[in-house]
Structures are given as C-alpha cells and as structure tokens.
C-alpha cells in the first residue's frame, strides 16, 4: 500500500511545480464518439438547477451537473455562461428557485455551505483562497477546523502531493508564487478529508507549465477516490483530463459528454475551443 493515497502512475514524480523547467504529463483518455446529452453519474448531482442572486434574473436555467465517485468533471463555456454560478449553486452559495442537489444519494439542497463541508464537500474559490499573513502550515491547519482527530497524517499526505509546501511550511503564504498559492488552497481543502473537491478556475493566472503540473496533481487526487468538480477557462487542456465535460451557454447545458467526446465534436471545437 502506498504511503500517499494521492499517488498513482500518472503525473510528474520527479519535478516540483515550483521548478520552472518542469513540465506536466497530464493526458486524456482515448475515447471515441460525439458529444451528446447525458444525465451522468449520481454521486454528486445538481439537477435542473434554476436560480440567480438575490431577486435578480435567473443565471442558471434548468442546468444539470453530475459526476461519479473518483471522476473528474469539468464545466467550460464562454464568459458569463454561468460556470462559477453553477459551482456555487452545487456548494450552497446560491439559493435555487427550482431543482435540487444530491450528494451520494442524499438531498442536500437546503443545507448551508458549512453543513455541506461537514458532509464531505470542499470548495476552492478562484480568488482570496488563502490566508496571506499566515504560514503555509497554519493555512493547512485551518483546513482541518472541523476535525477532532489527529491531522498529522493528512498533512503529510498534502506535503507528499505538493513537496514545495513542506519546504516553505514556515513561510507566509502571501509570499509564495501564484502556482504555490494554489497548492496551498488545494492542500487546505484536502485537509478536510473531502469526498468531493470543487475547484473554481484553479489555473487562472498561472503559466502553462504550472497549469500542466496542477492538472497532474488533480488527476492524482481523483485517483485516490476523491470526486473532482472543476470550472476552467483553459477548456481544451481541462477536457483532456476530464471523465465528463459540460459546456454551458447562458446558464443552460449546451453539450455534455466525456472530455474526449467534447474535444472531438466539431461544433464544440468551432464554438468554444478555437477550431
């Protein structure tokens, strides 16, 4: 049995994300077919979600997002399509006017975000996702605020997944590079021992090399059995690692399929992937 549950036979094993010479090795699966409507798996599902902020107009319109246990689902689409809103709705940060959210068969539609964390969901927002004045280790400890058991083993797993964080554990998180800050944010979420890890634009503002390596680490987390739901602007690269992809337009499902199906679909490529 491996000491690090996040490790598998994919991704970089000998290069830190902090090494500018490092390159990721994230690869997609060889699948064939065309994009099609599909209900998807049932481990996590936001079903026919409709809603908006406050008393404003609906941003989501009958939107369904689902992902099976241990798989990676990616939400892509143009700016203003409702991608992050869909993520927030699944996490309970948006009151639905209709629809429901289920986790492992349980209806959690009416639960607060805090209650969803207790149920096994972790959310990493795109911005303001670390405590800049705290050290790396203090940030990780904050992720375990609901736990009453010994967190040292989980922290060791995070350090094994992101070795640079061990080296910088006494350093203020605000002094780190953008890619390293993202590692802290993901690591803190993993300290909750989640069943579902939700990532909103995890590669925003980082270099292509860092993006590839972050995707490698996301693959490793999924291979440990943690379900991943991710919003990404780097659509082509994200779909390469996705078990399932959703293209949203105006808050509604436009295309659904495996990552490779969406990459192979001519209309998806032309409209959303630059040809």
N, C-alpha and C positions, 0 to 999 in steps of 0.2 A: 504494500500500500504506500502511495506517495505521501510525503510529509505535507506537501502543498496541494490542497484539493483543487486549486485553480489551474494546476499544471496539466498540460496534455501534450500531444505530439505535434502541435501546430504552434505557430508564433515564434518569436525570437527567444532563444535561450541564452545567447551569449552577448547580447548588446543591450545596454540600458537605454531607456527612452531619452536620457539626458545626453547621450553621445550623438553629436551631430553627424557622425559618419555612419550611424546605424541606419538600417533600413528594415521596414516591416516585411512580413511574409504572409500577410493575411490573404487567403484565397477563397474564392467561392466554390460552390459545388457544381458538378457537371450535371445540370438538369435541362430537360428539353420541354418544349410546349409553348403555348401562347398565354398571355395574361387573360384572366377570366374572373368573374365574380365568384367569391368563395366565402363560406361562413367562418372557416378557420377553426382553430382549436379552442378548448373550453377552460384551460387552466386560468387564464385571465381574459376577461371579455368585457368591453364596453359595448353594449348592444343598443343599436338605434338611438344613439345619444343626440339629443337636440337641446341647445341651450346657448346662453350668452352671459355677459357680465352685467350684474345689476338688473336694471329694467331695459337695457339696450336690446338691440335686434339680435336675433339668433346668429351665432357664428358657426355652430355645428348644426348640421341638418341631416338627421337620420343617419348619423355616422356610426359605423361598427368597426371596432378594432379588437383583434383577439390574438393570442399567442399561446402556444402549448408549452408545457414544462420543459425547461432546459433549452428552449429555442430562442432565436434572435428575430424579433420583428422590428421592421424599420418603417417609419412614416416619413414620406417625402412629398414634395409638391412645391408649387410656386410660392413666393412671398405672399402672406395674407391668406393662405389657404386654410388656416385653422389647425395647423400641425401641433404647435405647442398648446393650443387650447384643448385639443383632443387629449393630449397627455395630462394636462391639468384636470380635465374632467374625470379621467380614469383615477387620478390620485385624490379626488375630492375637493379640489380647489375651485370648482365651478359648479354651481347648482344647476342640475339638469331639469329642464322643463318636461322632458319625457325621455324614456329609455332607462337603462339600468346598467350597473357594473357588478360583475361577479368575479370572485377570487376562489379558485378551487371549489366551485360549485355553490359558494355562499354568496348571498346577495349582500353587498356592502354599499349599496347606493346611498344610503343615508348616513354612513359613517363619516366622521371628520378625518382630515389628513392624519392627525395624530393617532386616531384609532386604527387607521389603515397601516401605519408604521408598526403598531403592535401586532397586526395581523400578518406582517411579513413583507410589506412593501417599502421600498426605499426610493427616494426621488432626488436626483442631482440636477438643480436648475442650471441654466446656461451661464448666468452671471451671479455675482455675490454668493458664491457657493463654498467659500472658506472663511475662516476667522483669521484675518490677515495679521493681527497682533499676537496671536497665539502661535506656539511652536507647532511643527508638524505632528509631533506625538500628542500634544494637547488637542489638536483637531481630531485625531483619530479617537482619542478618549471621549470626546464629545459625541462621537457617533454611537457610543455604547451607553448613552444616558439612560435607556430603558432597561438595561441588563443588570442583573444582580449576581451573575456568576463571574468566574474568573475570565477576564478578557484577553489575557496574555497570549493564548494560543491563536486567537483570531488576529491579534496584532502581528504576530509572527507570520501568519499567512499573508497578510497585506504587505509586509516588508519583503517577503519572498516574491510576491507578484510584482512589486514595484521596488526593486533594490535601492534606487537612489533615495527613496524616502527614509530608509534606515540610516544612510549616511548623513542625511540632513534633518534627522528627527529632532535635534535641539535648536534648529534654525527657525526663525519666524516665517510662517507660511507666506506672508506678503512679500518676502524677499526672493521667492522662487520664480522660475520662468513660467510662462503660460502653460506649457505642457506638464510641468511638475505640479503646478497648482491643480490641474485637472486630475492628476493622480491622487493628490490629497483628497479632493472632493469625492472621487470614486471610492478611495480607500475608506473614508469616513462612512460612506453609505454601506460599505461591506461590513463594517464593524457592527451593524445592527443584525447581522446574520440573516439577510433578507431571503425571501423566496422569489421576489421579483425586484429587479433593479431597473429603474426608469431613468433615462439619460436624455436631457434636452440639449441638443447641439453640443455633444462632448468634444468635437474637434474644432469648434469655432475659434478662429484667430490663431491656430497653430500651423506650423509648417507641414508640407506634405509628408516629410519623413516622420515627424511626430504623430501625424494623423494615422499613418500606417501602423505605427507601433501601438497607439492607443487601441486601434481596431484589433490588433493581435491580442491585447490583454482582455478586451471584451469577449473575444472568442474563448479564451481560457476560462473566464468566469462562467460563461454559458456551459462549457463542457463539464463544469463542476456541478451542473444541475440547476443553476440559478437562471430563471427566466429573464430575458432582456427585452425591454420595450424602449425604442430609441427614436428620437426625432433628429434628422440630419439634413443639412443643406448640401453636403457633398454626396449627392444622391447616387451617382454611379458607384463610387467606392463603397458606400454603405450597403447598397444592394448586393455587392459582390460577397458580403459576409452574411447576408440575411437568409434565414429559412423562409421568412414571409415578408412581403413588402406591401405597403398601402400607399397609393397615390391619392392625395386629397385635392379637391378643387372646390373652392367656396364652401368649405366645411362638410363636404359630402364625399363619399367614396367614388372615385373615378375609375381606378383599376386596382385589382387585388390579385396576387399570385405569389409564387416563390420569387426569391430575389432574381434567380436566373431567368424565369419566365418574363419578368418585367424588363430585364435588360435586353431580352431577345425580341420584345414586342415592338414592331416598327412605329406604332403610334406613340407609345411611351417614349421611345428614343427620340422621335422627332419633336414632341411637345415638351418634354421635361428633362431630357438628358443631352440636349445639344446635338441631336442627329446620330 
